[in-house]
Every structure is written in structure tokens, then in C-alpha cells.
Amino acid sequence: MVAGGSSVRMAVLALLWGSAFFWIKLALDNGLTPGQITVIRSALGAAVLLGLALLARQRLPRDRSTWGHLVVAAFFCNALPFFLFAVGEQSVDSGTAGVLHATTPLWSLLIGLVIGTERGLRPLRLAGLLIGFAGTLLIFAPWHESELLGWGALALLGAAASYAVAFAYMGRKLTGKGTGPLALSAAQLVAATGLSTPALPTAGAAPAGPNSTAVIAVAVLGIFSTGITFYLSYRLVADEGATAAATVGYLLPVVSVTLGAIVLGEELELRVLVGMVVILAGVALSQRRERPPSETNTAAPTSAGLAE
């Protein structure tokens, strides 16, 4: 059972993590480009995690092999999805972006089946996979004209799939390296900043420069919805186990939809809301598996907390 303090921590984590889509939309609407948002949030998140790693006395990796793997992970887990989410939200509401982000576990399961890390798929998990993607199809509604048939929505779905690729790669190449998780994630965001910065000159500029709202939005996005979010994820896993931490993922679409509707005045069709419920039901089923009684939730967190 989750204690009261951990419940509060879970609520704060869900708010910070789920609000990332809101802050992205706010930054875009007030003069920042997707490329600028990607670089700034990566740099600010890296600064927060470097400070936390220093306080925890965790050192950055020093061998070239680990840094090579971090560069690949940073591309698929940070640089690419950060950029794709910002691109997608230029034409799609922040609430819908949060809903499509919830498909990440489904992509992870599908990729696991393809590469052989997921074996013996049980009927319940298969049903969850099919139900989840049925919810995605319901949101896209290809049987009639919709803004969700454009490149923006495809970019959002691509971002969710990119996270799934990253997690599969990180699970194989970056676990058990002997480097503390805070330091490893800080190093990954440093790499993401390095990957994103050279692309800025080719990414174009907004017609008008960013105003103070954009500056505040991207600062909150980088510091709180990226850096602090990972730290809270790390603490929640350490205190309550991976299952409790994973539960937060089910709240992200609810947060993004609520903030978009209340603060930004976004109108979500009933079809999208129903699709969100169907996706979450599919994810819940796909994540159910039989575990030996001796197995405990001791998995260490990765940069999954930085994925939004």
C-alpha cells in the first residue's frame, strides 16, 4: 500500500510530468520554435540532474563505450521525441499529445516481440495490445476528415514510438554499467543537448521573438517537467517500487487533457476522450503478467522519466 507521503509525491510527479505538453504548447504559441524548445529543455534538465548527481556523489561515466551508447539513447529518448512533440503540437492540442504519448508501452511491447525480448505473449497481453492500438485508431479516425490525420499527429505518434526504441536499447546497453542513475541520465541529457544544438541554424526561427511567457514556459519545462520529474521518479521507485512509479503513467493523459481544456481552452471531441480511455485500458492489460512470488519490484529507473 502506498503511504500518504508517496501518494502526494505521485500526484506531484503526475502533474509535473503530464504538464510537459501544456508547457510545450505555451512556449510554441509565444515565439519559440521546436528546435529551440528541444535544446533549452535538454540543457536545463541536464543542469538539474548534474546538480543532483553531484549532491548524490555520483560521477559521470568516463569510458568511450558508455558515452557511445548514451549518444544513441539520447537521440531516441530525448533529442528526437522532444523535437517531434514540439513539431506535433504546432497543429495538435496539448491534451491530444498527452493521450498519444500513452501509446509508448504498446510500442515497447510490439518492439519487444519483433526483437525477441518479449516471448510467450499471453492472450491477455495480446488483447491489451490490440485494444490499445484500436484506441489510437479511434483517435485518428481515418474514416472521416480530421486534423489528426496530418503530419502533426504522426509526429506525436512517432515520438511515442521513439521512446519505445530508446527503452529497448537502453535496457540492453546501459543497464548494469555501474554508473549511478542520476549521473547516467544527466550524461544522456548532456548528449541530447549536444545533438540538438547543431541543428538550430537549419530549424528556422519564429516570426516574432519569444516573449516572457515563452521563457517562463520553457524554463518550467526544462527544470521541473524534465529534471525534477526524473528525480521524483527515481525517489518513487526507490521507496515504493517500479510498479507504483509506473502507475503515474496512467495519469499523464488525464493531466494533459485537463490542463489543455481549463487553461488553454482546448476542445477535445468525445471520440478523442473515448480513445484515451480505450488506450489506457489496453496499456493496463498489456502490462499485466504473471510473476514468480519471489520477484520484487527493485528495477532502477532510467531516463524514462525524461520521456515526455
N, C-alpha and C positions, 0 to 999 in steps of 0.2 A: 504494500500500500504506500502511495506517495504521501510524504509528510506535508504539512501546511506550508513550510518554507519552500520546499521543492515545487509545490503547486504554484506558488507565486512566481518562482523562477521560470517555470514552464510558461506561465501566462506572459511574463515579460519577454521571454525568448520568442514566443509566437508573435507577439506584437512587433518586436524589432525585426524579426526575420520576414514576417508577412508584409510589413510596411515597405519593404525594399521596392516593390513595384510602384507604390504610391510616390516615393521619393524620386524614382527614375522619371515618372511621368511629369512630376513637378519641375524637375531640372530641364527636361526637354521643352516643356511649354514656356520656359523663361530664359531661353537663349543658349543652352549648352547642346552640343552635338553628341551623338552616340560615342564617337571616338574619345571625346573629352571626358565624358562620364566614365568610360571604361578605365582610362588612365588614372583619373583622380581617385576613384573609389579603390582601385588596386593599391595605389600609393598610400592612401590614408589607412586602409586596412592593414597593409604591411607595417606601417609605423606603429599602429596599436599593438599588433602581435609581436613585433620586435621588442617593444617595451615590456609586454607581459612575459615574453620569453626571458628577457634579462632579469626580471624580478624573480622568475622561477629558476634562474640559473641554468637555463637550457641553451646550449651552444648550437649555432648553425652548422649544418653538415659541411665537411671540408673536402670530401673526395669527389672527383670529377664524375664518377658513375652516378652517384646520387643526384648531383646537380643536373646531369643529363636527363634523368628520369623526371626531375622536378620541372624542367622546361616543357616536356611533353605534357605532364599533368597540368601545368599552369595554362597551357594553350587550351586544352579541352575542358578544364574545370573552372577557369577564370576568364582569360582573355576573350576566347570565342563566345561563351554564353553571356558574359557581361555585355559584350557588343551586340549580340543578337537580340537580347532582351530590350536593349535601348532602341535598336532599329525597329523591332516589332511594336514597341509602344508608341512609335510615331503615328501609327494608324489604328492601333487596337487599344481598348481601355485597359487600365491597370488591373482591374478586377479580373478580366478575362485572362490576362497574362498570368496572374497567380493561379488560376484554375488550370491552365495548360502546363504550368510548372509541376503540378501534381502528378503528371504522367511519368515523371522521371523513374519511379520504382518499376513501372511497367516496362519502360525501355530497358532498364537494368536486367530484369528477368528475361526479356527477349534476347538481349545480347548474350546473357549467360547461357541460354540454350544454344545459341549459334556457336559460341566458342568452347562449349563443353564444360563450363564451370557449374552449370545447373543441370543436374541429372535426375532422372526418375520423377519427372513432373507429375504430380498427383492431380486428379480431376478437379479438386477444389481450387488449386492454384491456377490451373488452366482456365477454369471458369472465371477466375478473377482477372486474368489477362484479357480474355475476350470481352468481359463486361467493361473493363476499364477503357479499352480501345473503342468499344461501342459508344461510351460516353463522349469520347473525343470526336467520333464521327457525328454524334448528335450536336455537338457544339459547332462544328464546321458546317453542317447541314448542306452538303453539296447538291441536294435536290432542289434548292432554290437560291436565288441571288442573295449574297450576304457579304459584308465587309470582311468576314472571317475567311473568305476564300482567297484573299490577297496575299502578297508576299510577307506582310507584317505578321500574320498568324502563322505562316510557315516558318518564319524566323524564330518565333516563340517556341514552336514545337521542335525546331532544330536545336534550340538552346537546351531544352529538356533532354533530348537525345544525347547531346554533347556531354552533359553531366554524367549520363549513364556510361558512356565510353570512358570518361575520366575515372569513374569509380572502379570500373573493371581493371583499368590499367594500374591505378594506384594500389588496388588490392594485391596485384601480382608483383609490382616493382618497388613499392615504397613502404610496405608494412614490415615490421621487424628489422628496421635498419639501425636501431639503437639510438636514433635521434629523438628528442622529446617532441611530442605532437605540436606544441606551440611553436617551437623553433622550426619544425618542418613546414608548418603551414605559413609561417612568416616568410621563410625562404621561397615558398611557392608563390606567394603574392609579390615578392620582390621580382621573381622571374616573370610573372604576369605583367608587371609594370614595365619591365624591360622589353617584353614582346610587343606591348601595345603602343609604347611611345613612338617608335619609328614610323608607325602608320598614321600619326596625326596629320602630317602635311598633306597626305593624299585623301584624308577623310572629309575635307571641306570644312566650311565654317558656317555658323548660323547667320541669317541675315542681319540680326542685331546681336550685340554682345550680351553676355549673361548679366542679369540683374542680381540684386541682393537675395531674392528668393531662390534663384538657381544655385547661388553659392551656398546658402544655408542647406538646401535640399541635398546637394552632392556631399556636403560635409557630414550631414547626419547619415547619409547612405554609406559613406566610406568608414566613418568612425564607429557608428552604432550598428547599422544593419549588415556590416561586413566584419569588422574587427571584434567588437564586443559580442556580436552574435556567436562567433566561433568560441570565444572564451566561455560564454554561458552554456553552449552545447557541451564543451569539454567538461565543465564542472557537473553538469547534469548527468552525463554518462558516468563520471567517476563516483557520484553519490547515489544514483538510482539505477544505473544500468542502461544498456543500449535500448532496450525496449521502451522504457519511459521516455527517453530522448526522442526516439523515432515517432512517438505519439504526437509530438509537436507538429510534425509534417502534415498531419490531417487538419490542423487549424489554419495553415497558411492561406489556402484559398478563401476561407471564411474571413480572415483579416483583410486580405486584399480586396475582396468584393465589398465588404462593409466600408472600408476607408474610401474606396473609389466612389461609392454611392453617396455617402454622407458628406465628404469633404469636396470631392471633385464634381459631384452631381452626375456621375455616370449612370446611364440607364442600361441595365442588363435585361435581356429578354428572358422570359420564363424558360425557353429552350436551353439557354446557357446555364441557368441555375440548376435545372434538372440534370444537365450534362455533368455539372460539378458533383452532384450527389452520386450519380452513376459511376464517375471516375473514382471517387473516394471509396465507394463500396467495392469496386474492382481492385483497388490498391489494397484494401483491408484483406480481401480474400487471397490475393496473390502473395501477401506477406505471411500467411499462416502456414506453418509447417510443424511436423511432429519433431520434438527434440527429446533426446535422452534425458532422464531425470537428473543426471549428474551435470548436464550442461548449464552453465550460468552465463549471465549477460555481462561479460567483462571486456567486450570489444572496446579498443581505444578509438577515440574519434579521429577523423581525418578532416580534410578541408571540405567535407560535405556541408559543414556549417557555413561555408562561404559561397554556396552554390547559387543562392538566389540572385 
